[in-house]
Amino acid sequence: MASAVISLVLAVALAVPPTQGTSFYDLPAQHTIQQVQVVTRNGLSAPDKVFTDDYGNETQLWQHGPGQLLDEGLRQHDNLGRWLRRRYGAILDAFPNASQIWAVSKPSDNMIESALANLAAIFFRSRSPYLCPP
């Protein structure tokens, strides 16, 4: 089974023209981050369907049922959220602030759970309530 790859795109809008500075770290201190956009795929999920002719009833093998997010998928987004907190924590409030966050997800359980695990790891420094024990 191929593992899910989390695609991360960070679009950082800086208060400088694109010709100044060679990288984010080379920018003068007076320049600030105006916006960070994170686009991810859902975490590792169980398959939606199995071929029962080949293996019998395999749905019992998946932790939360077919098509649902696996514990490993929750860990993927917990790790991503912790990385985002380390990287951008200085510009975020300690607790979620609706004026700072806009989260959008398709209406499927595994995508919503991925977003919740990610946001929980960003804003709650203790163990994420969405993360299953290892």
Order of alpha helices (4+ residues) and beta strands (2+ residues): beta-beta-alpha-alpha-alpha
